[in-house]
Amino acid sequence: MRYIALFENITGATANDCVIDGEGDRIIFVAKPGEMGLAIGKGGKNINMLRKMTGKPIEVVEFGDTVEGLVRNCLAPAKVKEIRITERPDRKIVVVEVDPKDKALAIGKNGRTIDKTRMLAKRYYQIDHVQIA
């Protein structure tokens, strides 16, 4: 709650959620749709100020009303070609096909981007696994 209040005071954007990623040592804010630019600020000044105040890396993702929307927003700026959702009785899997030159961008350094995508997809849409193809 404290981080959400700080985020909203600094940026003027509305945060739907705040995820503290202990493994990745970062704070991920989920911004209300359409408020991504406001959240980041001109030249990233809002994010930089939050980073200095919290002492942790800050990431902002725009919320998506569907699984596909959220996954696209998490993987941006990678170009997503197709998103397939496979439902089995015991689990739901999302397979994301990205442009081959954007595959490394979609996975992220040390898998941070795909980990963030998996975490948020599970939290909001009960997706068990997200895979990049």
Secondary structure, DSSP 4 states (H G I P E B T S, - for coil): -HHHHHHHHHH-PPEEEEEEETTTTEEEEEEPTT-HHHHH-GGGHHHHHHHHHHSS-EEEEE--SSHHHHHHHHHTTS-EEEEEEEE-SS-EEEEEEE-GGGHHHHH-GGGHHHHHHHHHHHHHH---EEEE-
